[in-house]
Amino acid sequence: MRANVGDRLVVEGRTDSMHRREAEVLEVRGEDGAPPYLVRWEDGHEALTFPGADAHVVPAP
């Protein structure tokens, strides 16, 4: 997985009770766009994230 600042990180829900979540990538701390990423989730919470297999990156327009 590779990301750039401004991209969107999308985490798909794994069950019916888990909803899709999206975050803006604020910082890329790995080499060559690799995780971890500092992200801001839709609710305003910021967190250092190591995305799993249920996540993908949507490039910024």
C-alpha positions as CSV (number, residue, x, y, z in Angstrom):
1,M,0.0,0.0,0.0
2,R,1.2,3.5,-0.9
3,A,-0.2,6.8,0.0
4,N,0.5,10.5,-0.3
5,V,-0.5,13.4,1.9
6,G,-4.1,14.4,1.0
7,D,-5.1,10.9,-0.2
8,R,-8.1,9.2,1.4
9,L,-7.7,6.0,3.4
10,V,-10.9,3.9,3.2
11,V,-11.5,1.0,5.6
12,E,-14.3,-1.3,4.5
13,G,-16.6,-2.8,7.2
14,R,-15.9,-6.5,7.8
15,T,-19.4,-7.3,9.1
16,D,-22.9,-5.9,8.8
17,S,-22.5,-4.0,12.1
18,M,-19.1,-2.4,11.1
19,H,-19.5,0.6,8.7
20,R,-17.1,1.8,6.1
21,R,-14.7,4.5,7.5
22,E,-12.8,7.2,5.7
23,A,-9.8,9.3,6.7
24,E,-7.6,12.0,5.2
25,V,-3.9,11.1,5.1
26,L,-2.1,13.9,7.0
27,E,1.4,12.4,7.2
28,V,3.2,9.5,5.6
29,R,5.8,8.1,8.1
30,G,7.0,5.1,6.1
31,E,9.4,5.0,3.3
32,D,8.2,5.6,-0.3
33,G,4.6,6.1,0.8
34,A,4.4,3.1,3.0
35,P,2.5,3.0,6.4
36,P,2.2,4.1,9.1
37,Y,0.0,7.0,8.3
38,L,-1.2,9.8,10.5
39,V,-4.8,10.3,9.5
40,R,-7.8,12.4,10.4
41,W,-11.0,10.3,10.6
42,E,-14.4,11.7,9.6
43,D,-15.2,12.5,13.2
44,G,-12.1,14.7,13.6
45,H,-10.1,12.1,15.6
46,E,-6.4,11.9,14.5
47,A,-4.5,8.6,14.8
48,L,-1.4,6.8,13.7
49,T,-2.6,4.0,11.5
50,F,-1.2,0.8,10.1
51,P,-3.9,-0.2,7.6
52,G,-5.0,-3.8,7.3
53,A,-6.1,-5.9,4.3
54,D,-9.6,-4.3,4.5
55,A,-8.2,-0.9,3.6
56,H,-7.3,0.9,0.4
57,V,-6.1,4.3,-0.7
58,V,-8.0,6.7,-2.9
59,P,-5.7,9.2,-4.5
60,A,-6.4,12.9,-4.0
61,P,-7.9,14.6,-7.1
